[in-house]
Amino acid sequence: MIRHSRSVAAVVAVAFVLTACGGGEGLTDDGALPEAGRAESQDLRVAVGQDPFLGGNPPNLNLGLSTNGPNPGIFETLTRLTGQFGLQPGLATRWESPDPETWRFTIREGVTFHNGTPLDAQAVVSSLETVASRQNRPRGLEPGAARATAPDTVEIRLSAGNSRLAEQLANPNMGIVAPGTRAGGGDDPSLIPTGTGPFRFESYNPGDRLVVRANEDYWGEKPQLTSLTFRFGPEEDAGRLLATRQVELVGHVPYDALPRVSGRTDRVVSSQPFRAHYLLLNAGGVEGFATLKEDNVRRAIALAIDRDAVQKAGWPDEGDDSHTLIPELVLADSASRVRPPNQNLDEARRALDQAGWVAGPEGMRVKLGQPLSLTLMLARPAEQAKAAAEVKRQLAEIGIGVEVVDPAPESPFVRVNNSTFDIFMATQAQDDANPCSLCRFFSIRPGGTLSFAGSVGGGAKADDLYDRTYVSPSVDTARRAAADLINVVVAERFTAVPLASVRTVWLASPRVRGFEPAALGGDQRWNSVWLTV
C-alpha cells in the first residue's frame, strides 16, 4: 500500500500558510502575526546561499533566468505559471494552436523593456531565436521557427508536433530579453540583464550580492518594495545573516542550514512540493557498469527500497514521500496511475536468485566469483548524503553492496550521459506547466534527453506515450499519458525509483508581509511583498 503524507487537495489547501516554528513573542493568541505599520524603508534583503548565477561558459549568461531561483523579477515569460502549475497570460495575452505544429501568440501592448525599448513581436522573435539554439528547448522549436506576422503577433512553425508549447514557454529560463542585450553581469550595456519585469537590474557582485530596484513603469501590479538585495555565500552562513538581522528572509538553502527559531518570531514558510529526488538505475551500461542491464537486478532494487524510510532519513522536514517523479499536483487525478512496487524483501531476493546472484560470504551476493557491488553517485551530496546512507543500508539487506562515489573530476551528468555509472540519485524540479516536463529524461523522441534515455529510458512503450502527451490538445489526456510513461519507468522497466517530493523552505522575519513562496523558485514573485516597522 502506498502511503501519502498529504493528498493533492490537502497540499493545495495548506499552500502558502505561515507556520509558527515556536512560541516567539509578538504573536497573537492564534499564532498569527500582529498588525503593524509599514516601514519607511522598503528595501528587502534575502540570503539564498551560494551564487546560482556563477559558472557557465562564458559565465553569467543566465542572470535572472534561473529555473530554480532565486528570481529577481527582471524578466518575464510569454505565459506564466499559476500556483498549481496551471497557465495564465504573461507577456502574451492569448494564444492559439490550429494544429500541433502551428502556434500564434498575441503580444501584450503598452509594455516596454527597462531600457525603454518597446516590447513587440519582433523582440519576442529575437528571444525565441536564443531559446531555439539551446540544447534544452521546447519540442520542435528550431532556429527560424518564429516570425512576426504583425506588430503584436508571433507565429511559430514547429518541426515536431507540440501541443504543450504554451506550457513549456512558462519556464523561467525562457524569459523575454531586450533585443541587443544578454543576461550577463552588467559589465557593459549589452550585458545588463534587461527585461520587462517589476524589478530593474542595478548591480551584481559575483558571489556576493545582486541588487534590483523597483520598476516604476511596470505594466502590471507595481512592486511595494523599493529594492531587493540577494546575498550570496556559504549556505551555513545564510541563517546567521537572518539571526543578526542583516537580512529579512532566507531560502534556497538546505533545511538543516536554517537556524532553529524556538522562542523567536521568525516564521517557516513552505512552498508546495515540486522537486523530485529519485534513483536512476543504469540499464544501458558500458563495460564495467553493465550489472544493471539485467532486468531482475533492477527489479530487486526497486523491491528492496522502503521509499518512506528514505524520505524520512533524507528530508524529514521539507519532503513528502512520493510514488511518482512528477509532482502529484501536476498530474492531479492521474497521479494514481503510477504504481511503483512496495518494499518486498522476499520478492527482491527471489529476483536476484533468478538473475544468478547467490548468497555469498558475509551476506553479499556473488555471481561467477564476483560480488554484487554497485556505485551510487549523488546529484547534491550535501543534501542527499543521509538518504544515500539509508539506501545503502536497505540494499545491504538483500546482499547488494553500495559504494557512494565522488564522480570528480567529471560531473555526475557526464557520467550518466556516458553510461559510466550504476545508480544515480538525481533531483529535478517541475520547471514549467507541461505535465510531461520530467518525462524528457526517459524518451529518445524529439524533445527528449537522448543521452539520459540511453541509460534509463523507458523503451518503445514510453516513447509512444511521450509522443501522445505532445499531440493531444487536452491537458487531462496529457496527464494520463505522462503518468503512464512514469509508470513504465518505475513499475515495468525499473530504471527509476521515486524517493521524495521536496518543498522550498524559507525562514522569514516577522517584518516580511505578503510573501507567498512559489513552488518553482525561478517563478517567485515579489510584487505584493512589503516590510513592517
C-alpha positions in Angstrom: 0.0 0.0 0.0 1.4 3.4 -1.0 1.3 6.0 1.8 0.9 9.6 1.0 1.8 12.1 3.7 -0.6 14.7 2.1 -3.2 14.4 -0.6 -3.2 16.7 -3.5 -6.2 18.5 -2.1 -4.6 18.9 1.2 -1.5 20.3 -0.3 -3.5 23.0 -2.2 -5.4 23.8 1.0 -2.3 24.4 3.1 -0.2 26.0 0.4 1.4 29.3 1.4 0.4 29.0 5.1 2.8 30.6 7.5 3.5 28.1 10.3 5.0 29.3 13.6 8.1 27.4 14.5 8.0 28.2 18.2 6.2 30.3 20.7 8.0 33.5 19.9 7.0 36.8 21.4 4.9 39.3 19.4 2.4 36.7 18.0 -1.3 36.9 18.6 -3.1 34.2 20.6 -3.9 32.2 17.4 -0.2 32.3 16.2 -0.8 35.0 13.6 1.4 38.0 13.0 0.1 41.1 14.7 -1.0 44.2 12.7 2.0 46.5 12.1 2.7 49.7 10.3 4.6 50.0 7.0 8.3 50.7 7.3 9.7 53.9 5.8 12.4 51.8 4.1 11.1 49.1 1.8 14.5 47.5 0.9 14.2 43.7 1.4 17.4 41.7 1.9 17.3 38.0 1.1 20.0 35.3 1.7 20.0 32.4 -0.7 23.3 30.5 -0.1 25.8 30.1 -2.9 25.5 32.3 -6.0 23.5 30.3 -8.5 24.4 32.5 -11.4 28.1 31.8 -11.4 29.5 29.3 -13.9 28.8 28.6 -17.5 30.9 29.3 -20.5 31.0 32.2 -20.9 29.9 32.9 -17.3 26.9 34.8 -16.1 24.7 34.5 -19.1 21.7 33.5 -17.1 21.5 36.3 -14.6 17.8 36.5 -13.7 16.9 33.5 -15.9 17.4 30.6 -13.4 14.7 28.0 -13.2 15.3 27.0 -9.6 15.7 30.5 -8.4 16.1 32.9 -6.9 14.1 35.0 -9.2 15.0 38.7 -9.1 11.9 39.8 -11.1 13.9 41.2 -14.1 12.5 39.0 -16.8 9.0 37.8 -17.8 7.8 34.9 -20.0 5.1 34.8 -22.6 3.0 32.6 -20.4 3.1 32.3 -16.6 2.6 29.6 -14.0 -0.2 29.6 -11.6 0.3 28.4 -8.0 -0.9 24.9 -9.1 1.3 24.7 -12.2 -1.5 25.8 -14.4 -1.1 28.5 -17.1 -2.0 32.2 -17.3 -1.2 35.1 -19.5 2.2 36.8 -19.2 3.7 38.9 -22.0 1.3 37.1 -24.3 -2.4 37.9 -23.7 -3.7 35.0 -25.7 -2.5 32.1 -27.8 -4.0 29.5 -30.2 -2.8 26.4 -31.9 -4.8 25.4 -35.0 -2.6 22.3 -35.3 0.2 20.8 -33.1 2.9 22.2 -35.4 1.5 25.8 -35.5 1.1 28.4 -32.7 0.1 32.1 -32.7 0.8 34.4 -29.7 -0.7 37.8 -29.2 1.8 40.1 -27.5 0.7 42.4 -24.7 0.6 46.1 -25.8 2.0 49.0 -23.8 4.9 47.2 -22.4 8.5 48.5 -22.5 11.8 46.9 -21.6 13.8 48.5 -18.8 16.0 50.4 -21.4 12.9 52.0 -23.0 12.7 49.6 -26.0 9.0 48.8 -26.8 8.0 45.1 -26.5 6.7 43.9 -29.8 6.5 40.7 -31.8 10.0 41.2 -33.3 11.6 41.5 -29.9 9.8 38.2 -28.9 11.1 36.5 -32.0 14.7 37.6 -31.2 14.4 36.0 -27.7 12.9 32.8 -29.1 15.8 32.5 -31.5 18.1 32.4 -28.5 15.9 29.8 -26.8 15.8 27.7 -30.0 19.6 27.5 -30.1 19.7 25.8 -26.7 20.0 22.0 -26.2 17.1 22.1 -23.7 14.5 23.8 -25.7 10.7 23.2 -26.3 10.0 20.3 -28.6 10.1 21.3 -32.2 11.3 24.9 -31.6 14.2 25.3 -34.1 16.0 28.4 -35.2 13.9 30.3 -37.7 10.6 28.7 -36.4 9.2 32.0 -35.1 8.3 35.1 -37.1 6.4 38.3 -36.5 3.3 38.4 -38.7 2.1 41.7 -37.2 3.5 44.1 -34.6 1.6 42.2 -31.9 1.5 38.7 -33.3 4.2 35.9 -33.3 3.6 32.8 -35.4 5.7 29.7 -34.7 6.0 26.7 -37.0 7.4 23.7 -35.2 9.4 20.8 -36.6 7.5 18.3 -34.4 4.0 18.3 -33.1 3.8 20.1 -29.7 0.5 20.9 -28.1 2.4 21.7 -24.9 4.4 24.7 -26.3 2.5 27.4 -24.3 3.0 25.3 -21.1 6.7 25.0 -21.9 7.2 28.7 -22.5 6.3 29.4 -18.9 9.7 28.0 -17.9 11.5 31.0 -16.2 14.7 30.5 -18.3 12.7 31.4 -21.4 12.2 35.0 -20.3 12.0 37.6 -23.0 15.2 39.6 -23.2 15.6 43.1 -24.7 17.0 43.0 -28.3 20.7 43.5 -28.4 21.3 42.5 -24.8 22.2 39.4 -22.9 21.6 38.4 -19.3 25.2 39.0 -18.3 26.8 40.6 -15.3 26.2 44.2 -16.3 29.8 44.8 -17.3 28.7 46.9 -20.4 25.3 48.0 -21.7 24.9 44.8 -23.8 25.4 42.6 -20.8 22.9 44.4 -18.5 20.1 42.0 -17.8 17.2 43.9 -19.4 13.7 42.6 -19.3 10.1 43.9 -18.7 9.7 42.7 -15.1 8.7 44.5 -12.0 12.4 45.0 -10.9 15.3 46.5 -12.8 18.9 45.3 -12.6 21.1 47.7 -10.5 24.3 45.8 -9.7 25.9 42.4 -9.4 29.0 41.4 -7.4 29.6 37.8 -8.3 29.5 35.5 -5.3 28.4 38.3 -3.0 25.1 40.1 -4.0 22.7 41.0 -6.7 20.6 44.2 -6.3 17.5 45.1 -8.2 15.3 48.2 -7.9 11.5 48.6 -8.4 10.4 49.3 -12.0 8.2 52.3 -11.6 7.0 51.9 -15.2 5.9 48.3 -14.7 2.8 47.4 -16.7 1.3 45.2 -14.0 0.9 45.3 -10.3 3.5 47.8 -9.1 6.1 46.4 -6.5 5.6 47.6 -2.9 9.3 47.2 -2.3 11.8 49.9 -3.3 14.7 47.4 -3.8 15.5 43.8 -3.4 19.0 42.5 -2.5 20.1 38.9 -2.8 23.0 38.0 -0.5 25.2 35.1 -1.7 27.7 33.0 0.3 28.1 29.7 2.1 24.8 28.0 2.8 25.6 27.6 6.5 26.0 31.4 6.8 22.6 32.2 5.4 20.8 31.6 8.7 23.4 33.6 10.6 22.6 36.6 8.4 18.9 36.4 9.5 19.8 35.8 13.2 21.9 39.0 13.1 19.2 40.9 11.2 21.4 41.5 8.2 18.6 40.1 6.0 14.9 39.6 6.5 14.4 36.4 4.5 16.4 33.1 4.0 15.6 30.5 1.4 17.0 28.1 -1.2 19.3 26.5 1.3 19.0 23.0 2.8 16.6 22.9 5.8 19.5 21.9 8.1 21.2 25.2 7.3 18.2 27.2 8.7 18.6 28.1 12.4 16.2 26.8 15.0 13.7 29.5 15.8 12.0 28.4 19.0 11.4 31.4 21.2 11.6 33.8 18.3 9.1 35.4 16.0 10.7 34.2 12.7 8.4 32.0 10.7 8.9 29.0 8.5 7.2 29.4 5.1 7.0 26.3 2.8 6.1 26.0 -0.9 4.2 23.2 -2.4 6.2 20.1 -3.3 7.8 20.5 -6.7 11.2 18.8 -6.8 11.7 15.1 -7.1 14.5 13.0 -5.7 14.8 9.6 -7.2 17.2 6.8 -8.1 18.2 6.2 -11.7 19.3 2.6 -12.5 21.6 2.2 -15.5 20.0 -0.3 -17.9 22.4 0.6 -20.7 25.8 0.5 -19.1 29.0 0.1 -20.9 31.8 -2.4 -19.8 32.4 -2.1 -16.1 28.9 -0.7 -15.5 26.7 -3.4 -17.0 25.4 -5.1 -13.9 22.0 -3.4 -14.0 21.4 -4.4 -17.6 19.8 -7.5 -16.0 16.1 -6.7 -15.6 15.8 -8.8 -12.4 18.6 -6.9 -10.6 16.8 -3.6 -11.3 13.6 -5.1 -10.1 15.2 -6.4 -7.0 16.5 -2.9 -6.2 13.0 -1.4 -6.7 11.5 -4.1 -4.4 14.1 -3.5 -1.7 13.6 0.2 -1.3 11.4 1.5 1.5 10.7 4.9 0.0 9.0 6.3 3.1 12.1 5.4 5.2 14.4 7.1 2.7 12.3 10.2 2.7 12.3 10.4 6.5 16.1 9.9 6.6 16.9 12.4 3.9 14.2 15.1 4.0 12.3 14.7 7.3 11.2 18.4 7.4 10.9 19.5 3.9 10.0 16.3 2.0 6.9 14.2 1.3 7.2 10.5 0.5 6.4 10.2 -3.2 5.4 7.4 -5.6 5.9 9.5 -8.8 8.6 11.6 -10.3 6.2 14.3 -11.4 4.5 16.3 -8.6 1.1 14.9 -7.8 -0.2 18.5 -8.0 0.8 18.4 -11.7 -0.7 15.0 -12.5 -3.9 15.7 -10.5 -6.2 12.6 -10.6 -3.8 10.8 -12.9 -1.2 10.5 -10.2 -2.9 7.3 -9.0 -1.9 5.7 -12.3 1.7 5.5 -11.2 2.1 2.3 -9.1 5.7 1.5 -8.1 6.3 -1.7 -6.2 6.1 -1.6 -2.5 9.0 -2.9 -0.4 9.1 -6.7 -0.5 12.4 -8.2 0.5 11.4 -11.8 -0.1 10.5 -10.9 -3.7 13.7 -8.9 -4.1 15.8 -11.9 -3.0 13.9 -14.2 -5.4 14.6 -11.8 -8.3 18.3 -11.9 -7.5 18.2 -15.7 -7.4 16.6 -15.7 -10.8 19.4 -13.5 -12.1 22.0 -15.9 -10.8 23.2 -13.9 -7.9 23.5 -16.3 -5.0 24.3 -15.6 -1.3 28.0 -15.4 -0.6 30.3 -14.6 2.3 29.1 -12.1 4.8 25.7 -11.9 3.1 26.8 -10.3 -0.1 25.6 -11.8 -3.3 28.1 -13.3 -5.8 28.0 -14.5 -9.4 30.8 -16.3 -11.1 33.0 -15.3 -8.2 32.3 -11.6 -8.5 30.5 -9.7 -5.6 27.3 -7.8 -6.3 28.7 -4.3 -5.6 27.4 -1.1 -7.1 28.4 2.5 -7.1 26.0 5.3 -6.2 26.5 8.9 -7.4 24.7 11.9 -5.8 23.5 15.0 -7.7 23.6 17.0 -4.5 26.0 15.3 -2.0 25.4 17.6 1.0 21.6 17.4 0.6 21.4 13.7 -0.3 24.0 12.1 2.0 21.6 10.9 4.6 19.2 9.5 2.1 22.1 7.7 0.4 23.1 6.1 3.6 19.6 4.7 4.1 19.5 3.4 0.5 22.9 1.6 1.2 21.5 0.1 4.4 18.4 -1.2 2.7 20.2 -2.7 -0.3 22.6 -4.5 2.1 19.6 -6.4 3.4 19.3 -8.3 0.1 23.0 -8.7 -0.4 23.9 -5.8 -2.6 26.9 -3.7 -1.6 26.8 0.0 -2.4 29.7 2.5 -2.5 28.9 6.2 -2.6 31.4 7.7 -5.0 32.5 11.1 -6.0 32.4 11.4 -9.8 35.0 14.2 -9.8 36.7 15.5 -11.9 33.6 14.7 -14.1 30.2 15.9 -13.2 27.6 13.2 -12.5 25.7 14.2 -15.6 28.7 13.5 -17.8 28.8 10.0 -16.2 25.1 9.5 -16.8 25.5 10.7 -20.4 28.3 8.2 -21.0 26.5 5.3 -19.1 29.5 5.0 -16.7 27.5 4.7 -13.5 25.4 2.1 -11.7 22.9 4.2 -9.6 22.5 7.9 -9.7 20.4 9.8 -7.0 19.0 12.5 -9.2 16.9 15.5 -8.4 14.8 17.5 -10.9 12.3 20.3 -10.5 9.0 20.6 -12.3 10.1 23.6 -14.4 7.0 24.6 -16.4 3.3 23.8 -16.8 3.8 20.8 -19.1 2.6 17.6 -17.3 5.3 15.6 -19.1 8.2 18.0 -18.4 10.1 15.5 -16.3 9.4 12.7 -18.8 12.1 14.1 -21.1 14.8 12.1 -19.4 13.2 8.8 -20.4 12.5 9.1 -24.1 14.5 9.4 -27.3 11.8 11.1 -29.2 12.0 14.8 -30.2 12.2 16.9 -27.0 13.6 14.0 -25.0 17.1 13.9 -23.4 18.7 11.3 -25.6 21.9 10.9 -23.5 19.9 10.1 -20.4 17.4 8.0 -22.2 20.2 5.8 -23.5 20.9 4.7 -19.9 17.5 4.9 -18.2 14.9 5.3 -20.9 11.5 3.5 -20.9 11.8 2.0 -24.3 9.3 2.0 -27.2 6.3 2.0 -24.9 7.5 5.1 -23.1 8.4 6.7 -26.4 4.9 6.3 -27.7 3.4 7.7 -24.5 5.8 10.6 -24.7 4.6 11.5 -28.2 1.0 11.1 -27.1 1.5 13.8 -24.4 2.6 16.3 -27.1 0.0 15.7 -29.8 -3.1 15.8 -27.5 -4.6 19.3 -27.1 -6.2 18.1 -23.8 -4.2 18.6 -20.7 -6.1 15.8 -19.0 -5.1 13.4 -21.7 -1.5 14.6 -21.5 -1.6 14.0 -17.7 -2.8 10.4 -18.2 -0.1 9.7 -20.8 2.6 11.3 -18.6 1.5 9.2 -15.6 1.5 6.0 -17.7 5.0 6.8 -19.0 6.4 7.3 -15.5 4.6 4.0 -14.5 6.5 2.2 -17.3 9.8 3.6 -15.9 9.2 2.8 -12.2 7.0 -0.3 -12.4 7.8 -2.1 -15.6 11.4 -1.2 -16.7 12.6 -0.4 -13.1 15.0 2.3 -14.3 13.8 4.8 -11.7 12.8 4.6 -8.1 10.9 7.6 -6.7 12.1 8.7 -3.2 10.7 12.1 -2.2 9.0 15.2 -3.3 10.6 18.3 -1.7 9.4 21.8 -0.9 11.4 25.0 -0.8 11.5 26.2 2.8 12.0 29.8 3.7 12.6 31.4 7.1 11.1 34.9 7.3 11.4 37.8 9.7 8.1 38.9 11.2 8.8 42.2 9.3 8.1 40.4 6.0 4.5 40.6 4.8 2.7 39.4 1.7 5.4 36.8 0.8 4.0 33.6 -0.8 6.7 31.1 -1.7 6.4 29.8 -5.3 6.9 26.1 -5.8 9.4 26.8 -8.6 12.0 29.3 -7.3 12.5 30.8 -10.7 8.8 31.8 -10.7 9.0 33.6 -7.3 7.1 37.0 -7.4 7.8 39.9 -5.1 5.2 42.5 -6.2 3.0 42.0 -3.1 5.8 41.8 -0.5 6.3 44.7 1.9 8.1 45.4 5.2 6.7 46.5 8.6 8.5 48.8 11.0 
